[in-house]
Amino acid sequence: MRLSPKPVTVNTLRHMKSEAQKITCLTAYDAGFAHVLDEAGIDVVLVGDSLGMVIQGHDTTIPVTMDDMLYHTRCVARGLDRALLMADMPFMSYTDPDVALLNAGKLLQEGGAHMVKLEGNSRQADVVSRLSQEGIPVCAHLGLRPQFVHKLGGYRMQGTDGPSAESMRRDASVLVDAGADLLLLECVPASLSEEITRDVPLPVIGIGAGPGCDGQILVLQDILGITPGRTPGFAKNFLTGQQGIPDAVQAYVLAVRDGTFPSGS
Ligand code: KIV
């Protein structure tokens, strides 16, 4: 008989930070790949709204709806035994605390998610606080927030000058105080993400944010070299030289755990 593995929880992630054990995360959008990730020992599986780009073929994540997120979250939930399942709150689904509570509640109740992620700065503190008070774990996504692409005028590094770095430090601290359980930093200079990771009591996951975070996340298609369009420069194809997809995922897990991905350069 195969015993079920011990599930990853928010406490597991905090413990891993305290023990300086790297947290491994990847995106998945269906049960089959979710199972492959789970077997490889991925700690957190994200149903990202990146599905708008890598599954649906849109140019941005903006068209993704709550129905899309619920469908893919349910699929992924069926493929997991161990990993913590995090689901993205799509564009316009968390415009105020009441709307956010309704939608985040659906992702947990109907989708089977264990945590929701929203692209936030200190302006979303009231949303994070409301979800947290109702028992919904929240990951706050700082730095490059793809749902803001039209406001930002493109996808680029964030926090690259003194004032923007300072406001990101402040946002991180406000969101921690509001009750976030996890931070995610996207496209942030390595020195800034290292500083934020050191200063906050929560685990911090990075993507394009250097090696100093408590863990790393990438989009599954990027590590398999099948991203439609341009692959981000910080990603790496882990399928190269491997026998198949399970080995590629395993290679990613090992590289994050032993600190060889990402490299410091
Ligand atoms: O939507 C997504 O897949 C994400 C990751 C890129 C972190 O937010």
Residues whose N, C-alpha, C, O or C-beta is under 5 A from the ligand:
A	BS01	KIV	T27 G48 D49 S50 I207
